[in-house]
Amino acid sequence: MRILLTGWNGQLGWELHERLKGCFEVIAAGREDMDIQNPAEMCDILRRLPELSLIVNCAAFTDVDRAEREPRRTERINAGGPAILASEADKRGIPMIHFSTDYVFDGSRAAHGRFSGKRQSGKHIKPYTEEDRPDPLSVYGRSKLAGERRVRELCEKHLIFRLSGLYGTRRGNFLTTMLKYALSGETPRVVDDQIISPNWCPMIAGAAEHVIHRILSGRKTEWGIYHLTGTGGTTWHEFARLIFEKTSLLWDKPLVIPETVSSREYGALAGRPAYSVMNPDKFVNTFGYSPPDWKTQFLHCMGTISKEYTVGRHGRQASPSSSPRIR
Ligand SMILES: NC(=O)c1ccc[n+]([C@@H]2O[C@H](COP(=O)([O-])OP(=O)(O)OC[C@H]3O[C@@H](n4cnc5c(N)ncnc54)[C@H](OP(=O)(O)O)[C@@H]3O)[C@@H](O)[C@H]2O)c1
């Protein structure tokens, strides 16, 4: 069975590619193979692709602040490209898996919960379900919501997985940034008034892999939107503190405590929800797969990277040598 995997070299795409390439013929498409903001190029390439069983779209414009300055490009990549992939999947009668974000929510429920702003996990606030109304605060969030809508409209057999706070040891992400600070002894300022659910990329890729095996083995699938995340949430600051504590223990470094800063003081270009924890029950009940809570994921992650990680290695790139390329 043949799968088209776009964005194969991103955080999630790379993890998924590693898992899928041994079981399926994966056509790994990077930006240099098929620019998903170029409809003419996409249509031409897709027309020439051999029989496919599934399209998995991991390509996205994920720089949330830069998106504010480049709204048109963001929209083309996060909504226009997915729309073309969805049409293609539908035309071929095959499923499409697409990924979206917790940033489709505005987080306003934090104001109604008992969130005091400091060192809270938001335990008393109800996590967002798939029934909750999205209302994004940023260009990125709006473009991802538009992408969801296009995929739903254009492809009957769609699965849209909303993810949150992805981290891992590849490419730049919150973990790699904090590890760099922790290992160099610098003290970063980290916002303490946004409650998120951090998710370790290999765990999320494992859940997506599980679903892909189910779909391609012909199991009946309930198409739609799902929240794919571990349970629970924390603030970015608390998450950073945990990373610093673990780093201090594992690498025998002096413990640095990150400074707290409010979102307002930090002054990021894009607005972000004060609370964006999602409820994964629908995913768990439908697919029989339960990603661990965020802290268990993190401890697992640190257990694996501590053996290999050194500063400067986190940007490692790879080449999909064992998979066919588009051109
Ligand atoms: N990261 C998070 O915390 C997070 C949170 C919630 C949801 N999500 C969603 O999860 C999915 C995966 O995110 P990720 O963290 O794996 O993203 P990522 O690491 O930024 O990877 C994105 C991939 O898309 C590719 N890409 C960008 N523009 C492209 C274009 N014009 N044509 C073709 N490919 C292009 C990138 O190519 P290059 O390698 O050339 O850059 C990269 O391989 C996305 O849908 C994202 O919105 C992510």
The ligand as a Tripos MOL2 file, in Angstrom:
@<TRIPOS>MOLECULE
LIG
   48    52     1     0     0
SMALL
NO_CHARGES

@<TRIPOS>ATOM
      1 N1          4.5030   22.1680   16.6630 N.am      1 LIG1
      2 C1          3.4540   22.2960   17.4870 C.2       1 LIG1
      3 O1          3.6000   22.6000   18.6670 O.2       1 LIG1
      4 C2          2.0770   22.0450   16.9650 C.ar      1 LIG1
      5 C3          1.0040   22.2610   17.8350 C.ar      1 LIG1
      6 C4         -0.2790   22.0250   17.3700 C.ar      1 LIG1
      7 C5         -0.4720   21.5880   16.0790 C.ar      1 LIG1
      8 N2          0.5760   21.4100   15.2500 N.ar      1 LIG1
      9 C6          0.3110   20.9530   13.8680 C.3       1 LIG1
     10 O2          0.9350   19.6880   13.7010 O.3       1 LIG1
     11 C7          1.3800   19.5360   12.3600 C.3       1 LIG1
     12 C8          2.8600   19.1630   12.3410 C.3       1 LIG1
     13 O3          3.5880   20.2060   12.9790 O.3       1 LIG1
     14 P1          5.1770   20.1320   13.1110 P.3       1 LIG1
     15 O4          5.5350   20.6910   14.4470 O.co2     1 LIG1
     16 O5          5.6760   18.7880   12.7320 O.co2     1 LIG1
     17 O6          5.6100   21.1970   12.0040 O.3       1 LIG1
     18 P2          7.0750   21.5290   11.4630 P.3       1 LIG1
     19 O7          8.1100   20.8190   12.2500 O.co2     1 LIG1
     20 O8          7.1340   23.0150   11.3340 O.co2     1 LIG1
     21 O9          7.0540   20.8730   10.0040 O.3       1 LIG1
     22 C9          6.2900   21.4060    8.9900 C.3       1 LIG1
     23 C10         6.6990   20.7730    7.6980 C.3       1 LIG1
     24 O10         5.9840   21.4340    6.6480 O.3       1 LIG1
     25 C11         6.8760   21.7110    5.6100 C.3       1 LIG1
     26 N3          6.4590   22.8520    4.8170 N.ar      1 LIG1
     27 C12         6.3670   24.1520    5.1960 C.ar      1 LIG1
     28 N4          5.9940   24.9150    4.1660 N.ar      1 LIG1
     29 C13         5.8560   24.0780    3.1170 C.ar      1 LIG1
     30 C14         5.4860   24.2720    1.7540 C.ar      1 LIG1
     31 N5          5.2110   25.4840    1.2560 N.pl3     1 LIG1
     32 N6          5.4390   23.1890    0.9500 N.ar      1 LIG1
     33 C15         5.7240   21.9640    1.4150 C.ar      1 LIG1
     34 N7          6.0820   21.7120    2.6820 N.ar      1 LIG1
     35 C16         6.1450   22.7690    3.5270 C.ar      1 LIG1
     36 C17         8.1950   21.9940    6.3020 C.3       1 LIG1
     37 O11         9.2200   21.8820    5.3550 O.3       1 LIG1
     38 P3         10.7370   22.3360    5.6660 P.3       1 LIG1
     39 O12        11.3370   21.1190    6.2750 O.co2     1 LIG1
     40 O13        11.2970   22.6800    4.3320 O.co2     1 LIG1
     41 O14        10.6450   23.4920    6.5830 O.co2     1 LIG1
     42 C18         8.1840   20.9170    7.3710 C.3       1 LIG1
     43 O15         8.6860   19.7110    6.8550 O.3       1 LIG1
     44 C19         1.0600   20.8610   11.6730 C.3       1 LIG1
     45 O16        -0.1620   20.7400   10.9990 O.3       1 LIG1
     46 C20         0.9130   21.8450   12.8060 C.3       1 LIG1
     47 O17         0.0610   22.9290   12.4660 O.3       1 LIG1
     48 C21         1.8620   21.6170   15.6570 C.ar      1 LIG1
@<TRIPOS>BOND
     1     1     2 1
     2     2     3 2
     3     2     4 1
     4     4     5 ar
     5     4    48 ar
     6     5     6 ar
     7     6     7 ar
     8     7     8 ar
     9     8     9 1
    10     8    48 ar
    11     9    10 1
    12     9    46 1
    13    10    11 1
    14    11    12 1
    15    11    44 1
    16    12    13 1
    17    13    14 1
    18    14    15 2
    19    14    16 1
    20    14    17 1
    21    17    18 1
    22    18    19 2
    23    18    20 1
    24    18    21 1
    25    21    22 1
    26    22    23 1
    27    23    24 1
    28    23    42 1
    29    24    25 1
    30    25    26 1
    31    25    36 1
    32    26    27 ar
    33    26    35 ar
    34    27    28 ar
    35    28    29 ar
    36    29    30 ar
    37    29    35 ar
    38    30    31 1
    39    30    32 ar
    40    32    33 ar
    41    33    34 ar
    42    34    35 ar
    43    36    37 1
    44    36    42 1
    45    37    38 1
    46    38    39 2
    47    38    40 1
    48    38    41 1
    49    42    43 1
    50    44    45 1
    51    44    46 1
    52    46    47 1
@<TRIPOS>SUBSTRUCTURE
     1 LIG1         1 GROUP 0 **** ****
